Amino acid sequence: MFDFHKNHKLLVLTAFLGFAVLSTVIAVFPALQLQQVKPLPGMKEMSSEELKGLQVYVSENCMACHTQQVRNIEMDQVWGQRPSLASDYYYSKQRLDFWRQSPSVLGSERTGPDLTEVGKRQPGKEWHLLHLFNPRIVVKESVMPGYPWLFEEKSPAMVTKGDLVVPVPGELLKNPDHKLVAKEEALHLVAYLQSLVQTDLGAELSPDFIPSTRKKSEAKQADTSIGLDGLQLYTETCSACHQATGEGIAGAFPPLAGSKIVNDPDPNILVQIILSGYDARPEFGAMPPFADLLTDEEIAAIATHERKSWGNTAPAVTPEQVAEIRKFVQNQ
């Protein structure tokens, strides 16, 4: 039908038309559709520091192992409130040019956890810095490489007021007497990671797409009578810093096992710390507040698990107690 082996002009013309059609379908049409994407209501623009962090994220090729998209399938339910939308990735300051909306950071490899809501799952700056320097400090089973070039060791005399000292155990440093200071690149990258939170659409979520930590557990209800699994909530909310054993990380995050605050018959201080965060002990990293992230029932389940695990024997905490303490904290 086509005499390509003799008619070279027809061969070239056919190849060109095929290239033009495929380019239009694969590249031009999707690029035009992107122009119709609008930001979600209430969506915040990225700050200059977060944009610089995005550049570090791209330069370090973090998307080779981490995704930033939640698919509408069961295995992705733990990563976000809802499946991702095109508008989730709309930032006017982030656009590369007219045709390209943003750097390709969505990723396709799920070697590491999805980062769609990592800013909510891990809001603490110190945790991210420790994780970047040596992931095994906070996650012993991690296969992620460390990024020590984003940090600098300094002698105590060389540490300035503006330096952010990372609470790393001395034995992990080249000189145990030195301090580990985060470079600007590390701080920018952490700012970007902390900004990764899904925009609240203000609509009722489908009961089939609720993160597993928020579902009632049928298997384990020993921690509280409200049906929430305190162990699972603790594992996915607190264990990255305080560890599954409750022993914490020396020089970074305090232990909960044997803690006087955790074992106090009155749970007031413990619940206040969960609600408001805590940064009064300079020898440990600051704990972020969880008042806006956890319900009274979830905090009660987590606190009860902490007070009944690792040899702790304090009484259970009820949602009613948490509600009263929350009111007190809000009125302060």
JOGIVEN-V893164 format. One line per field, one symbol per residue. psi: psi as a letter, one per 40 degrees, with the letter a starting at -180 (. if undefined). burial: I if it has 16 or more other C-alpha atoms within 10 Angstrom, else O. A space follows every 10 residues. Layout:
psi->???
burial->???
//
This chain:
psi->dhfdedgddd dddddddddd dddddddddd ddddeehiii hehhiiiddd ddddddddde fdeddhifhh ifideedeei diiiidedeh hdeehdaddh diigediehf diiiedfddd dgehdddddd dddgdeddgd eiehiigdee ihhiiddehi deihhhghhd eeidheeiih hhiddddddd ddddeghhhh eeihiheegh ideeihhedh fddieeeihd dddddedddd deideeeahh edhiidhehd ddehdheddd dddddeihfe heeiiihiie dediiddddd ddddddeeif eifiiihidd dddddddddd e.
burial->OOOOOOOOOO OOOOOOOOOO OOOOOOOOOO IOOIOOOOII OOOOOIOOII IIIIIIIIOO OOIIOIIIII OOOOOIIIII IIOIOOIIII IOOIOOOOOO IIOOIIIOOO OOOIIIIIII IIIIIIIIII IIIIIIIIIO OOOOOOIOOI IOIIOOOOIO OOOIIIIIOO OOOOOOOIII IIOIIIIIII IIIIIIIIIO OOOOOOOOII IIIIOOOOOO IIIIOIIIII IIIIIOIIII IIIIOIIIIO OIIIIIIIOO IIIIOOIIOI IIIIIIIOOO OOOIIIIIII IOOIIIIIII IIIIIIIIIO OIIIOIIIIO IIIOIIOOOO OO
//
